[in-house]
């Protein structure tokens, strides 16, 4: 038989205690053991969840790469005439420097955002300066990063070669009315 004790206060709160004759209250030691069992079970479930998550996210996926900086020199320019022939000798000599800042890779096989700074010299005089322009990611395949800058420019970094090679390729759409070539490629190597 259960006994019920209670008290009601003026503010409407009630306290009710029920005691069963066949049930004895747990001791502190029994409560402590039950609490430890619950904690151990929680730790086991958490550890399994971490293992499953890390194992499933790493299956067949290469590790993500940290941000990378490539710097190098432009070594030469390649120019193609409107007839599709490589101009030799080229209309002018090309040299300069380039810096490619590739952000942290967050998805496998997707090139991360990239910024390019490039200084181009034409016949020994400064010709172009691109200060920290943002390139649009296009593809990443077997260590070859491809980006675009506007509708006419393709930038490629091939990390499979030693040193890595860089190219800035432009396809002009003016049908050779402004210059004697329809495309140019500035080529360089990483330091």
C-alpha positions as CSV (number, residue, x, y, z in Angstrom):
1,X,0.0,0.0,0.0
2,X,1.3,3.4,-0.9
3,X,1.2,6.4,1.3
4,X,1.1,9.9,0.0
5,X,2.2,12.9,1.8
6,X,1.8,16.4,0.5
7,X,1.7,20.1,1.2
8,X,0.1,23.0,-0.6
9,X,1.4,26.5,-0.3
10,X,-0.5,29.8,-0.6
11,X,1.0,30.5,-4.1
12,X,-0.6,27.3,-5.5
13,X,2.5,25.1,-5.6
14,X,2.2,21.6,-4.3
15,X,4.7,19.1,-3.1
16,X,3.7,15.4,-3.2
17,X,5.8,12.4,-2.0
18,X,4.7,8.8,-2.5
19,X,6.3,5.9,-0.8
20,X,5.6,2.3,-1.7
21,X,6.0,-0.3,1.0
22,X,7.6,-3.0,-1.2
23,X,10.1,-0.5,-2.7
24,X,13.2,0.7,-0.9
25,X,14.9,3.9,-2.1
26,X,18.3,3.4,-3.9
27,X,21.4,4.1,-2.0
28,X,24.0,6.6,-3.1
29,X,26.3,3.8,-4.2
30,X,23.6,2.3,-6.5
31,X,22.9,5.8,-8.0
32,X,26.6,6.3,-8.6
33,X,26.9,3.0,-10.4
34,X,23.9,3.7,-12.6
35,X,25.3,7.1,-13.5
36,X,28.7,5.6,-14.4
37,X,27.0,3.0,-16.7
38,X,25.1,5.8,-18.5
39,X,28.3,7.8,-18.9
40,X,30.3,4.9,-20.2
41,X,27.5,4.1,-22.7
42,X,27.5,7.7,-23.8
43,X,31.2,7.7,-24.4
44,X,31.0,4.4,-26.4
45,X,28.2,5.8,-28.6
46,X,30.2,9.1,-29.2
47,X,33.4,7.2,-30.1
48,X,31.5,5.0,-32.6
49,X,29.9,8.0,-34.2
50,X,33.3,9.7,-34.6
51,X,34.8,6.5,-36.1
52,X,31.9,6.0,-38.6
53,X,32.0,9.7,-39.6
54,X,35.7,9.8,-40.2
55,X,35.8,6.4,-42.0
56,X,33.0,7.3,-44.3
57,X,34.3,10.7,-45.2
58,X,37.8,9.4,-46.0
59,X,36.8,6.4,-48.2
60,X,38.2,7.0,-51.7
61,X,38.6,10.7,-51.2
62,X,42.1,12.3,-51.1
63,X,42.7,14.6,-48.1
64,X,41.8,18.2,-48.5
65,X,44.7,20.5,-49.3
66,X,45.7,23.6,-47.4
67,X,46.0,27.0,-49.3
68,X,49.0,27.0,-51.7
69,X,51.1,29.7,-53.3
70,X,52.9,29.2,-56.5
71,X,55.4,31.9,-57.8
72,X,57.3,31.9,-61.0
73,X,58.8,33.5,-64.0
74,X,57.2,34.0,-67.4
75,X,59.7,32.4,-69.9
76,X,58.2,33.2,-73.3
77,X,55.1,33.9,-75.3
78,X,53.5,31.8,-78.1
79,X,51.5,33.6,-80.7
80,X,49.2,32.0,-83.3
81,X,48.3,33.9,-86.5
82,X,44.9,34.3,-87.9
83,X,45.8,31.4,-90.3
84,X,46.4,29.1,-87.4
85,X,50.2,29.2,-87.7
86,X,52.6,29.7,-84.8
87,X,54.5,33.0,-85.4
88,X,58.2,32.4,-85.4
89,X,59.8,34.7,-84.5
90,X,57.1,36.0,-82.2
91,X,55.9,39.6,-82.6
92,X,57.6,40.5,-79.3
93,X,59.6,38.9,-76.4
94,X,57.8,38.2,-73.2
95,X,59.1,37.8,-69.6
96,X,57.7,38.7,-66.2
97,X,56.5,37.2,-62.9
98,X,53.4,35.6,-61.7
99,X,52.0,34.6,-58.3
100,X,49.1,32.2,-58.0
101,X,47.3,32.0,-54.6
102,X,45.1,28.9,-54.4
103,X,42.7,28.9,-51.5
104,X,42.1,25.9,-49.3
105,X,40.5,23.0,-51.2
106,X,37.1,22.2,-49.7
107,X,35.9,19.6,-52.2
108,X,37.8,16.9,-53.9
109,X,38.3,17.4,-57.7
110,X,36.9,20.9,-57.6
111,X,39.5,23.7,-57.9
112,X,39.3,26.2,-55.1
113,X,39.0,30.0,-55.6
114,X,42.3,31.5,-56.8
115,X,43.9,34.9,-57.2
116,X,46.6,35.8,-59.7
117,X,49.1,38.6,-59.7
118,X,51.0,38.9,-63.0
119,X,53.5,41.4,-64.4
120,X,54.3,41.1,-68.1
121,X,57.2,42.7,-69.9
122,X,57.1,43.2,-73.6
123,X,60.5,43.7,-75.3
124,X,61.9,44.6,-71.9
125,X,59.3,47.2,-70.9
126,X,56.4,46.7,-68.5
127,X,53.4,45.9,-70.6
128,X,50.6,44.5,-68.4
129,X,50.0,44.4,-64.6
130,X,47.2,42.2,-63.1
131,X,47.2,42.9,-59.4
132,X,45.5,40.1,-57.5
133,X,42.7,39.3,-59.9
134,X,40.2,36.6,-59.0
135,X,40.1,33.6,-61.3
136,X,37.0,31.5,-61.9
137,X,37.6,27.7,-61.2
138,X,36.8,25.5,-64.1
139,X,38.4,22.1,-63.5
140,X,40.9,20.1,-61.5
141,X,42.1,16.9,-63.1
142,X,45.2,14.9,-62.2
143,X,47.0,17.9,-60.7
144,X,46.1,20.3,-63.6
145,X,44.2,23.3,-62.3
146,X,42.2,25.2,-64.9
147,X,40.7,28.7,-64.4
148,X,39.1,31.4,-66.6
149,X,39.3,35.2,-66.4
150,X,36.4,36.6,-68.4
151,X,35.3,35.0,-71.6
152,X,38.6,35.0,-73.5
153,X,41.3,34.0,-70.9
154,X,42.2,30.5,-69.7
155,X,44.8,30.0,-67.0
156,X,46.4,26.6,-66.4
157,X,48.7,25.4,-63.6
158,X,50.2,21.9,-64.2
159,X,51.6,20.6,-60.9
160,X,52.6,17.3,-62.4
161,X,55.8,18.7,-63.9
162,X,58.9,19.7,-62.0
163,X,58.8,22.6,-61.7
164,X,55.1,23.3,-62.1
165,X,54.2,25.0,-65.4
166,X,51.9,28.0,-65.8
167,X,50.1,29.4,-68.9
168,X,47.9,32.4,-69.6
169,X,46.1,31.8,-72.9
170,X,44.0,34.5,-74.6
171,X,41.7,33.9,-77.7
172,X,41.0,37.2,-79.3
173,X,37.6,37.7,-81.1
174,X,38.4,40.7,-83.3
175,X,39.3,38.6,-86.5
176,X,42.9,40.1,-86.4
177,X,41.7,43.6,-87.0
178,X,43.7,45.0,-84.0
179,X,46.7,42.7,-84.1
180,X,48.5,40.2,-86.3
181,X,47.6,37.2,-84.2
182,X,44.4,35.6,-83.0
183,X,45.7,34.1,-79.8
184,X,48.6,34.4,-77.4
185,X,49.9,32.2,-74.6
186,X,52.3,33.5,-71.9
187,X,54.2,30.5,-70.5
188,X,56.1,30.2,-67.3
189,X,57.6,27.9,-64.7
190,X,57.3,27.9,-60.9
191,X,60.4,28.9,-58.8
